[in-house]
Amino acid sequence: MIDYNHLLNQVGVKLQLPENKYNELKKNYNALTEYIDNNHILSDSNGEMYVQGSFAIDTAILPLKGNDVDVDMVTRFDTLWIPGMQVQPFYDKLYDVFKEGRYSNLVEEHKSVIRINYSNDYHFDIMPVLKKDNEKDYKRIKGVHIDENQKKWVDRAPKLYKEWYDNKAIANLSYKPFYLLDNKLNLRDMAVENLPQPNYYEDKPPLTRAIQFIKRARDKFFFGVCDYVPQSIVLTTMISNLYEGEHKIDELLKKICINFYDLAAKKEEFVVYNPVNATEEFTEKWKNEKNYYTNFFKFAYWFYYKVLNLLSTDNKNHFKRHLEDLLGTTTTNQLINNEIYLGSFWNNYYWKNNKYLVQDQLIEDMYELDLRFPVQISNEIISKENTYNRNHRRYLSRIYKNSFILHNYSLKFTVDLSSVTGLYNIFWKVRNIVENPSNYNQIRGKIEIGSVEKTENSSFNGNHFVECYIVQKNKVVAMDRIEVPIRN
């Protein structure tokens, strides 16, 4: 059998920031913090600087070509927030420090942060914050938020979020990741934390690995799109809330893509709250800008289709195609050209020599993918004695105490198209994942036009699947998939 978990981990290695890039970021981060600390306008003994976001929780990835590495920073003034206090004076004070110094050609005002742009595909976003109260560690702060083009102070707690995420990610691990070690550095006046050193990929928790995979897939799907892209903090929080200690990334990705699909299929707005600050909605912007929901739903449908096909195919050409669509051509080629896989993975007997796989078709080779409607396949399992109705479209086969469908059953598949509007054509694909070489000549995978129902028989062992596609105006606007695991 193909070890998809092992393959995904090899792919994950290619998503990490190279050591030379991290060292460059660290050098410029240290220069920035020292510059701020040495400036008499900002420098004081009780201020603080540290990173938040992906670098704080170790989910940063190597970006696609043309995208930037984004390092989010916090600069806390030694000022206690009081109601009615204005944001702009503090924002301007931080901006002027850079505008009047050696960063004058790199600095820009960017929404709620001060951005320092570098020509080497990365930037630092620095948010000015205040103390919310006089607690000792200042884990709850007041940060800048843009509301109707006006800056205002809102509750923030990036350190508490990091603690929450770390507890989620390492709950079932026997080691302490490197980035959880003491990270504080004291410069002349302000307390400054180092730029966290990323873990080696093999030391990253499964949750972190899955988030990195999904962030890259998100970036690939929305490449070239600037507006209404689901934010990393939203995806990270959603995925972390789903995590229940899974150790294998392939199992975790399947769980996530199914959950995303089910959420999208409801076509309802949802809210993602900050788990350490119930007053903060990470999806607050989505309520007024509905395209965030529209884009998330489209991404969820696409991600579901791509991940489930990637993690079930025994066709090496299709595996490569799905991986390229999810992560990009460069990352995929780095894996395929790896000498290890030239000798073990791509030369696997089944993948290399099975001439019958030419029958296996991909719908995206026939029509453009534009998934925007939810549809659902249900199934009846019929024997001479009984009929079993299975309405859960992805986890078929709970017959008696068995975990699989037995041989010689009739399988009737029906697709619910109540959500689809307009004229359309229905296509079906029945794909046999063959385990016994004697059944190679029975491999199927041809995409054929059909109706709302399709009947098959359970003939031989394998983790098979059936997919249904809805096509309008030469675009696939909806699809669903049902697993059909058969054992005698």
C-alpha positions as CSV (number, residue, x, y, z in Angstrom):
1,M,0.0,0.0,0.0
2,I,1.1,3.6,-0.6
3,D,2.1,5.4,2.6
4,Y,0.5,8.7,2.1
5,N,1.5,9.9,5.5
6,H,5.1,9.4,4.7
7,L,4.8,11.1,1.4
8,L,3.0,14.2,2.9
9,N,5.8,14.5,5.5
10,Q,8.4,14.5,2.7
11,V,6.4,17.2,0.9
12,G,6.2,19.2,4.2
13,V,9.9,19.4,4.4
14,K,9.8,21.4,1.1
15,L,7.4,23.9,2.6
16,Q,9.9,25.1,5.3
17,L,11.8,28.3,5.2
18,P,15.5,27.6,4.2
19,E,18.0,28.3,6.9
20,N,19.6,31.1,5.0
21,K,16.3,32.9,4.6
22,Y,15.6,32.5,8.4
23,N,19.0,33.9,9.2
24,E,18.4,36.9,6.9
25,L,15.1,37.5,8.6
26,K,16.7,37.2,12.0
27,K,19.4,39.6,11.1
28,N,16.9,42.3,10.0
29,Y,14.6,41.6,12.9
30,N,17.4,42.2,15.4
31,A,18.3,45.4,13.5
32,L,14.7,46.6,13.7
33,T,14.3,45.9,17.4
34,E,17.6,47.5,18.2
35,Y,16.7,50.6,16.1
36,I,13.5,50.9,18.0
37,D,15.1,50.4,21.3
38,N,17.8,53.0,20.6
39,N,15.3,55.6,19.6
40,H,14.7,58.0,22.5
41,I,11.1,58.6,21.5
42,L,10.1,55.0,22.0
43,S,12.7,53.6,24.3
44,D,11.7,53.0,27.9
45,S,12.5,50.4,30.6
46,N,9.0,48.8,30.5
47,G,8.3,48.5,26.8
48,E,8.3,45.2,25.0
49,M,8.8,43.8,21.5
50,Y,8.0,40.3,20.2
51,V,6.5,38.4,17.3
52,Q,3.0,37.2,16.9
53,G,1.2,35.0,14.3
54,S,2.8,32.3,12.3
55,F,6.4,32.9,13.5
56,A,5.3,32.7,17.1
57,I,3.5,29.4,16.7
58,D,5.9,27.9,14.1
59,T,3.5,27.6,11.2
60,A,5.4,30.0,8.8
61,I,6.0,28.5,5.3
62,L,8.1,29.3,2.3
63,P,5.8,31.4,0.1
64,L,5.0,30.8,-3.5
65,K,7.2,32.8,-5.9
66,G,5.8,36.3,-6.0
67,N,4.4,36.2,-2.5
68,D,6.1,37.7,0.6
69,V,7.2,36.2,3.9
70,D,5.2,38.1,6.5
71,V,6.7,38.6,10.0
72,D,4.2,40.1,12.4
73,M,5.6,42.1,15.3
74,V,4.3,43.8,18.4
75,T,5.8,47.0,19.9
76,R,4.2,47.7,23.3
77,F,4.4,51.2,24.7
78,D,4.7,51.5,28.5
79,T,1.4,53.3,28.5
80,L,-1.8,52.1,30.3
81,W,-4.8,52.3,28.0
82,I,-7.7,54.4,29.3
83,P,-11.2,54.7,27.6
84,G,-11.3,57.4,25.0
85,M,-7.5,57.3,24.3
86,Q,-6.8,57.9,20.6
87,V,-4.8,55.5,18.4
88,Q,-3.4,57.9,15.9
89,P,-0.8,59.6,18.1
90,F,0.8,56.3,19.0
91,Y,0.6,55.0,15.4
92,D,2.2,58.3,14.1
93,K,4.9,58.1,16.8
94,L,6.0,54.7,15.6
95,Y,5.7,55.6,11.9
96,D,7.8,58.8,12.3
97,V,10.6,56.8,14.0
98,F,11.1,54.9,10.7
99,K,10.2,57.7,8.3
100,E,12.9,60.0,9.7
101,G,15.6,57.4,9.9
102,R,17.4,54.8,7.8
103,Y,14.2,53.0,7.0
104,S,12.6,55.9,5.3
105,N,12.6,54.2,1.9
106,L,11.3,50.9,3.3
107,V,8.4,52.1,5.6
108,E,4.8,52.5,4.7
109,E,1.5,52.8,6.6
110,H,-0.4,49.6,6.0
111,K,-3.9,49.3,7.6
112,S,-3.4,48.8,11.4
113,V,0.4,48.3,11.2
114,I,3.6,49.9,10.1
115,R,5.1,47.9,7.3
116,I,8.9,47.6,6.6
117,N,9.4,46.3,3.1
118,Y,12.5,44.5,2.0
119,S,13.4,43.7,-1.6
120,N,14.0,40.1,-0.9
121,D,10.4,38.9,-0.8
122,Y,9.6,39.6,2.9
123,H,8.3,42.4,5.1
124,F,7.8,43.1,8.8
125,D,4.4,44.3,10.0
126,I,4.8,46.2,13.3
127,M,1.7,46.9,15.4
128,P,1.8,49.5,18.2
129,V,0.0,48.3,21.4
130,L,-0.7,49.5,24.9
131,K,-1.0,47.9,28.3
132,K,-4.6,46.9,29.0
133,D,-4.1,46.8,32.7
134,N,-1.3,46.6,35.2
135,E,-1.0,42.8,35.3
136,K,2.6,41.7,35.6
137,D,3.1,39.9,32.3
138,Y,0.9,42.1,30.1
139,K,-0.5,39.2,28.2
140,R,-3.7,41.1,27.5
141,I,-3.1,44.2,25.5
142,K,-4.8,46.9,23.4
143,G,-4.0,46.6,19.8
144,V,-4.9,48.6,16.7
145,H,-8.0,47.6,14.6
146,I,-9.5,49.3,11.5
147,D,-13.2,49.7,11.7
148,E,-14.9,51.7,8.8
149,N,-11.5,53.3,8.0
150,Q,-11.1,54.5,11.5
151,K,-8.3,53.1,13.8
152,K,-9.4,52.1,17.3
153,W,-8.1,50.2,20.3
154,V,-9.4,46.6,20.7
155,D,-8.5,43.8,23.0
156,R,-5.6,41.6,21.9
157,A,-3.8,38.6,23.5
158,P,-1.2,37.2,21.1
159,K,0.8,35.6,23.9
160,L,-2.3,33.8,25.3
161,Y,-3.2,32.6,21.9
162,K,0.3,31.2,21.5
163,E,-0.1,29.3,24.8
164,W,-3.5,28.0,23.7
165,Y,-2.2,26.8,20.3
166,D,0.9,25.2,21.9
167,N,-1.3,23.3,24.3
168,K,-3.4,22.1,21.5
169,A,-0.5,21.1,19.3
170,I,1.6,19.3,21.8
171,A,-1.1,17.7,24.0
172,N,-0.1,14.2,22.9
173,L,3.6,14.7,22.2
174,S,6.5,13.3,24.3
175,Y,8.9,16.2,23.6
176,K,8.9,20.0,23.9
177,P,9.4,21.7,20.6
178,F,12.3,24.1,20.4
179,Y,10.2,27.2,19.9
180,L,8.7,26.7,23.4
181,L,12.0,27.3,25.1
182,D,12.8,30.6,26.7
183,N,13.1,33.1,24.0
184,K,13.7,36.4,25.7
185,L,16.5,38.8,25.0
186,N,17.1,42.1,26.9
187,L,18.5,45.0,25.0
188,R,19.4,48.3,26.5
189,D,16.0,49.4,27.6
190,M,13.0,47.5,26.1
191,A,12.5,43.8,26.7
192,V,12.8,42.1,23.3
193,E,12.1,38.5,22.4
194,N,14.3,36.8,19.7
195,L,12.8,35.8,16.4
196,P,11.8,32.2,17.2
197,Q,14.0,29.5,15.7
198,P,11.7,27.2,13.6
199,N,11.7,23.5,14.5
200,Y,13.0,21.0,12.0
201,Y,10.1,19.6,10.2
202,E,10.4,16.2,11.9
203,D,10.0,17.9,15.3
204,K,6.9,19.8,14.3
205,P,3.6,18.6,15.8
206,P,1.1,17.0,13.3
207,L,-1.3,20.0,13.8
208,T,1.5,22.4,12.8
209,R,2.3,20.3,9.7
210,A,-1.3,20.2,8.6
211,I,-1.7,23.9,9.0
212,Q,1.3,24.6,6.9
213,F,-0.1,22.3,4.2
214,I,-3.4,24.1,4.2
215,K,-1.9,27.5,4.2
216,R,0.1,26.7,1.1
217,A,-3.0,25.2,-0.6
218,R,-4.9,28.4,0.3
219,D,-2.1,30.5,-1.2
220,K,-2.1,28.3,-4.4
221,F,-5.8,28.5,-4.8
222,F,-5.9,32.3,-4.4
223,F,-2.7,33.0,-6.1
224,G,-2.9,36.5,-7.6
225,V,-6.0,37.4,-5.6
226,C,-5.5,40.2,-3.1
227,D,-9.0,40.6,-1.6
228,Y,-11.3,38.4,0.5
229,V,-8.7,35.6,1.1
230,P,-9.5,33.6,4.3
231,Q,-6.9,34.8,6.8
232,S,-4.4,32.5,8.4
233,I,-5.6,33.2,11.9
234,V,-9.1,32.0,10.9
235,L,-7.9,28.8,9.3
236,T,-5.4,28.1,12.1
237,T,-8.1,28.5,14.8
238,M,-10.7,26.4,12.9
239,I,-8.2,23.6,12.3
240,S,-6.9,23.7,15.9
241,N,-10.5,23.4,17.2
242,L,-10.9,20.2,15.1
243,Y,-7.7,18.6,16.2
244,E,-8.1,15.7,18.6
245,G,-4.6,14.4,18.8
246,E,-4.3,12.7,15.4
247,H,-0.7,11.6,14.7
248,K,-0.9,11.0,11.0
249,I,-1.1,14.1,8.7
250,D,-3.1,12.3,6.0
251,E,-5.8,11.3,8.5
252,L,-5.9,14.9,9.8
253,L,-6.1,16.4,6.4
254,K,-9.0,14.1,5.4
255,K,-10.8,15.1,8.6
256,I,-10.3,18.8,7.9
257,C,-11.3,18.8,4.3
258,I,-14.5,16.9,5.1
259,N,-15.3,19.3,7.9
260,F,-14.7,22.3,5.6
261,Y,-16.9,20.8,2.9
262,D,-19.7,20.1,5.4
263,L,-19.4,23.7,6.7
264,A,-19.5,25.1,3.1
265,A,-22.4,22.9,2.2
266,K,-24.6,24.6,4.7
267,K,-24.2,27.9,2.9
268,E,-24.5,29.7,6.2
269,E,-22.3,32.4,7.7
270,F,-20.3,31.2,10.7
271,V,-18.2,33.0,13.3
272,V,-14.7,32.1,14.5
273,Y,-13.9,33.5,17.9
274,N,-10.5,34.1,19.5
275,P,-10.3,31.1,21.9
276,V,-8.6,33.3,24.6
277,N,-10.7,36.4,24.1
278,A,-14.4,35.8,23.7
279,T,-15.0,39.4,22.7
280,E,-12.8,39.2,19.5
281,E,-14.3,37.7,16.3
282,F,-11.6,36.7,13.9
283,T,-14.3,36.7,11.2
284,E,-15.7,40.1,12.1
285,K,-14.7,41.5,8.8
286,W,-16.5,38.7,7.0
287,K,-19.9,40.0,8.3
288,N,-19.7,43.2,6.2
289,E,-17.7,41.7,3.3
290,K,-19.6,38.6,2.3
291,N,-17.1,37.6,-0.4
292,Y,-14.9,36.2,2.4
293,Y,-17.6,33.5,2.9
294,T,-18.0,33.0,-0.8
295,N,-14.3,32.4,-1.3
296,F,-14.0,30.2,1.7
297,F,-16.8,28.0,0.4
298,K,-15.2,27.7,-3.0
299,F,-11.9,26.9,-1.4
300,A,-13.5,24.3,0.8
301,Y,-15.2,22.5,-2.2
302,W,-11.9,22.5,-4.1
303,F,-9.8,21.4,-1.2
304,Y,-12.1,18.5,-0.4
305,Y,-11.9,17.3,-4.0
306,K,-8.2,17.6,-4.3
307,V,-7.2,16.2,-0.9
308,L,-9.4,13.1,-1.1
309,N,-8.2,12.4,-4.6
310,L,-4.5,12.9,-3.7
311,L,-4.8,10.5,-0.7
312,S,-6.5,7.7,-2.6
313,T,-5.1,7.6,-6.1
314,D,-2.7,4.8,-7.2
315,N,-2.1,6.7,-10.4
316,K,1.3,8.5,-10.2
317,N,0.4,11.0,-12.9
318,H,-2.7,12.0,-11.0
319,F,-0.9,12.1,-7.7
320,K,1.6,14.6,-9.3
321,R,-1.3,16.6,-10.8
322,H,-3.2,16.9,-7.5
323,L,-0.1,17.8,-5.6
324,E,0.9,20.5,-8.1
325,D,-2.6,22.0,-7.9
326,L,-2.4,22.0,-4.1
327,L,1.1,23.1,-3.4
328,G,2.7,24.3,-6.7
329,T,4.9,22.9,-9.4
330,T,8.2,23.7,-7.7
331,T,7.4,21.9,-4.5
332,T,6.1,18.9,-6.3
333,N,9.1,18.6,-8.6
334,Q,11.4,18.9,-5.6
335,L,9.7,15.8,-4.2
336,I,9.6,13.8,-7.4
337,N,13.2,14.6,-8.3
338,N,14.4,13.5,-4.9
339,E,16.7,10.6,-5.4
340,I,15.1,8.6,-2.6
341,Y,11.8,8.5,-4.5
342,L,13.3,7.8,-7.8
343,G,14.4,4.5,-6.2
344,S,11.4,3.7,-4.0
345,F,8.2,5.6,-4.7
346,W,7.9,6.3,-8.4
347,N,9.4,3.0,-9.3
348,N,6.9,1.0,-7.3
349,Y,5.9,-1.9,-9.4
350,Y,2.2,-1.2,-9.3
351,W,2.5,2.5,-10.2
352,K,5.2,1.9,-12.8
353,N,3.9,-1.0,-14.8
354,N,0.1,-0.9,-14.6
355,K,-0.9,-0.2,-18.1
356,Y,-4.6,-0.3,-17.2
357,L,-4.4,3.1,-15.4
358,V,-4.7,4.9,-18.7
359,Q,-8.4,4.4,-18.3
360,D,-8.4,6.6,-15.2
361,Q,-9.6,10.1,-16.1
362,L,-9.6,13.4,-14.3
363,I,-12.6,15.7,-14.6
364,E,-10.4,18.8,-14.7
365,D,-8.8,17.5,-17.9
366,M,-12.3,17.7,-19.4
367,Y,-13.8,20.8,-17.8
368,E,-12.7,23.8,-15.7
369,L,-13.3,23.4,-12.0
370,D,-15.6,26.2,-10.6
371,L,-17.1,24.4,-7.6
372,R,-19.8,26.5,-5.9
373,F,-22.8,24.2,-5.1
374,P,-23.0,21.5,-2.5
375,V,-24.4,18.1,-3.6
376,Q,-24.6,14.8,-1.7
377,I,-24.4,11.2,-2.8
378,S,-26.4,8.7,-0.7
379,N,-26.3,5.0,-1.1
380,E,-28.4,1.8,-0.7
381,I,-26.6,-1.5,-0.1
382,I,-28.8,-4.3,-1.4
383,S,-28.6,-8.0,-0.8
384,K,-31.1,-10.8,-1.4
385,E,-32.2,-10.5,2.3
386,N,-31.9,-6.8,3.2
387,T,-31.5,-3.2,2.1
388,Y,-29.2,-0.8,4.0
389,N,-29.6,2.9,3.5
390,R,-26.4,4.9,4.0
391,N,-26.9,8.6,3.8
392,H,-23.5,9.6,5.2
393,R,-21.7,10.2,1.9
394,R,-18.1,9.5,2.9
395,Y,-18.1,6.8,5.6
396,L,-20.0,4.0,3.9
397,S,-19.9,0.4,5.0
398,R,-21.0,-0.1,8.6
399,I,-22.7,-3.4,7.9
400,Y,-23.2,-5.7,10.9
401,K,-19.9,-5.6,12.8
402,N,-17.8,-5.4,9.6
403,S,-16.0,-2.3,8.6
404,F,-16.4,-3.1,4.9
405,I,-19.0,-3.9,2.3
406,L,-19.0,-7.6,1.4
407,H,-18.9,-9.1,-2.0
408,N,-22.0,-9.7,-4.2
409,Y,-24.0,-6.7,-2.9
410,S,-25.8,-4.3,-5.2
411,L,-24.9,-0.7,-4.6
412,K,-27.3,2.0,-5.7
413,F,-25.9,5.5,-5.6
414,T,-28.2,8.6,-5.7
415,V,-27.1,12.2,-5.9
416,D,-29.2,15.0,-4.3
417,L,-29.1,18.1,-6.6
418,S,-31.6,20.2,-4.7
419,S,-29.1,23.0,-4.3
420,V,-28.1,23.3,-8.0
421,T,-29.9,25.8,-10.1
422,G,-30.1,26.0,-13.9
423,L,-29.5,23.4,-16.6
424,Y,-26.7,20.9,-16.1
425,N,-25.3,17.5,-17.1
426,I,-24.5,14.7,-14.6
427,F,-21.3,12.7,-14.9
428,W,-20.1,9.7,-12.8
429,K,-16.8,8.1,-12.2
430,V,-16.3,4.7,-10.6
431,R,-12.7,4.1,-9.6
432,N,-11.5,0.7,-8.5
433,I,-8.4,0.8,-6.3
434,V,-7.1,-2.7,-7.0
435,E,-5.1,-4.7,-4.5
436,N,-4.7,-8.0,-6.3
437,P,-2.6,-7.9,-9.5
438,S,-5.0,-10.5,-11.0
439,N,-7.7,-7.8,-11.0
440,Y,-5.6,-5.1,-12.8
441,N,-7.5,-5.6,-16.0
442,Q,-10.7,-4.6,-14.2
443,I,-9.5,-1.2,-13.3
444,R,-12.0,1.5,-14.1
445,G,-11.9,5.3,-13.9
446,K,-13.6,6.5,-17.0
447,I,-15.9,9.5,-16.6
448,E,-19.3,8.9,-18.2
449,I,-22.5,11.0,-18.5
450,G,-25.4,9.7,-16.5
451,S,-28.5,10.5,-14.4
452,V,-29.2,11.0,-10.7
453,E,-28.9,7.3,-10.0
454,K,-26.1,4.8,-10.7
455,T,-26.0,1.1,-9.7
456,E,-22.9,-1.0,-9.2
457,N,-21.9,-4.4,-7.7
458,S,-19.4,-5.1,-5.0
459,S,-17.1,-7.5,-6.9
460,F,-13.5,-7.5,-5.5
461,N,-11.5,-6.1,-2.6
462,G,-10.2,-2.6,-2.6
463,N,-10.7,0.9,-1.2
464,H,-12.8,2.1,-4.1
465,F,-14.7,5.3,-4.6
466,V,-17.5,6.8,-6.7
467,E,-17.6,10.5,-7.7
468,C,-20.4,12.5,-9.3
469,Y,-19.8,15.8,-11.2
470,I,-22.3,18.5,-12.2
471,V,-21.4,20.4,-15.3
472,Q,-22.8,23.7,-16.4
473,K,-21.6,25.7,-19.4
474,N,-18.4,23.6,-19.6
475,K,-17.6,24.1,-15.9
476,V,-17.8,21.7,-13.0
477,V,-19.9,23.6,-10.5
478,A,-20.5,20.8,-8.0
479,M,-19.1,17.4,-7.1
480,D,-19.3,14.8,-4.3
481,R,-17.5,11.6,-3.5
482,I,-18.3,8.4,-1.6
483,E,-15.8,5.8,-0.4
484,V,-16.6,2.2,-1.2
485,P,-14.3,-0.1,0.8
486,I,-14.9,-3.8,-0.2
487,R,-13.7,-7.0,1.5
488,N,-14.8,-10.6,1.2
